[in-house]
C-alpha cells in the first residue's frame, strides 16, 4: 500500500482544531484554578482542596494531550517529507506513529472530560448537602 502526500495532509485540519480546543480548555482551567486558589485562601474550605487536586490532574492531562497532538502533526509532516523523497515504507511507519499519537491524544482527552464531570460533581455536592432537610 502506497500513501500519497495528501494522505497525511488530511490530518492537518483535524489536529489543528484539536489543538485549538485543547488550548481553550487549558485557558479555561487556568482561570478556574486562579479563582479556586483565591477562594481557598479566603475560606480554607476542604472542598476546595479536592477540586484543586482534580484541576491539577486535568492540567497535566491537557499538557499531555497537547504533547501528543503536536507530536502527531510533526510526524505527519515528517511522513509527507518521506513520501516526497520516495521513502514509502518509512513514510507508512511514520504515518502509523502519527495515528497512534493522535489516538493517545484523543484518549487523554476522553479521560480529561471524565475528570471534568467529576469536578462538577464535587462542586455540586456541597450545594446538595445544604439543601437536604434536617430531620428533627
Secondary structure, 3 states (H helix, E strand, C coil): CCCCHHHHHHHHHHHHHHHHHHHHHHHHHHHHHHHHHHHHHHHCCHHHHHHHHHHHHHHHHHHHHHHHHHHHHHHHHHHHHHHHCCCHHHHHHHHHHHHHHHHHHHHHHHHHHHHHHHHHHHHHHHHHHHHCCCCC
